[in-house]
Amino acid sequence: MRKFLGTKSLLCDLAGLIKMSESAVSHQLRVLRSMGLVNYRKQGRNVFYSLSDSHALNIYRELLSHLDFSRSVRLPDT
């Protein structure tokens, strides 16, 4: 997913990347659009999706950073 940060992506590319059906990804993107987290643009038969603004992009980057840290450091169970 990191390669899609800050870029416009086709539904079929996103579906292939996360190994979900285009229908399922389309549904999730529709929910994210309704929340204002992603934008879309139609060009002919293609629909391009992107994160809506720098805030959404920053949240996503922070999440990835946290996941990378969590994988590299095993914290004791509390």
C-alpha positions in Angstrom: 0.0 0.0 0.0 2.9 2.4 0.6 3.4 2.9 -3.1 -0.1 4.3 -3.3 0.5 7.0 -0.7 -0.1 10.4 -2.3 -1.0 9.0 -5.7 -4.1 8.4 -7.6 -4.9 4.7 -7.9 -7.3 2.6 -10.0 -9.8 0.3 -8.2 -8.5 -2.8 -10.0 -5.0 -2.0 -8.9 -6.1 -1.6 -5.2 -8.1 -4.7 -5.3 -5.2 -6.7 -6.7 -2.8 -5.3 -4.2 -4.9 -6.3 -1.2 -6.3 -9.5 -2.7 -10.0 -8.5 -2.4 -12.7 -8.5 -5.0 -13.2 -5.2 -6.9 -16.8 -5.2 -5.5 -15.6 -5.4 -1.9 -13.0 -2.7 -2.4 -15.5 -0.5 -4.2 -17.8 -0.8 -1.2 -15.1 0.1 1.3 -14.0 3.0 -0.8 -17.6 4.3 -1.0 -17.7 4.3 2.8 -14.4 6.1 3.0 -15.7 8.6 0.4 -18.8 9.3 2.5 -16.5 10.0 5.5 -14.4 12.4 3.4 -11.2 10.3 3.6 -10.8 9.6 -0.1 -11.6 11.4 -3.3 -12.4 9.9 -6.7 -12.2 11.1 -10.2 -13.7 9.4 -13.3 -11.8 9.4 -16.5 -13.7 7.5 -19.2 -14.4 4.0 -17.7 -11.7 4.3 -15.1 -12.1 5.6 -11.6 -9.1 6.9 -9.7 -9.0 7.1 -5.9 -6.7 9.1 -3.7 -6.5 10.2 -0.1 -8.5 13.3 0.4 -5.9 15.6 2.0 -2.7 15.8 3.9 -4.4 15.0 7.2 -5.6 11.6 5.9 -2.1 11.0 4.4 -0.4 11.9 7.7 -2.7 9.6 9.7 -1.9 6.7 7.3 1.8 7.3 7.5 1.7 7.4 11.3 -0.2 4.1 11.3 2.4 2.5 9.1 5.2 3.9 11.3 3.5 2.4 14.4 3.0 -1.0 12.7 6.7 -1.1 11.7 7.7 -0.2 15.2 5.4 -2.8 16.7 6.9 -5.5 14.5 10.5 -4.6 15.3 10.0 -4.4 19.1 8.2 -7.0 21.1 6.7 -5.2 24.1 5.9 -7.3 27.2 2.3 -8.2 27.8 0.6 -6.2 30.5 
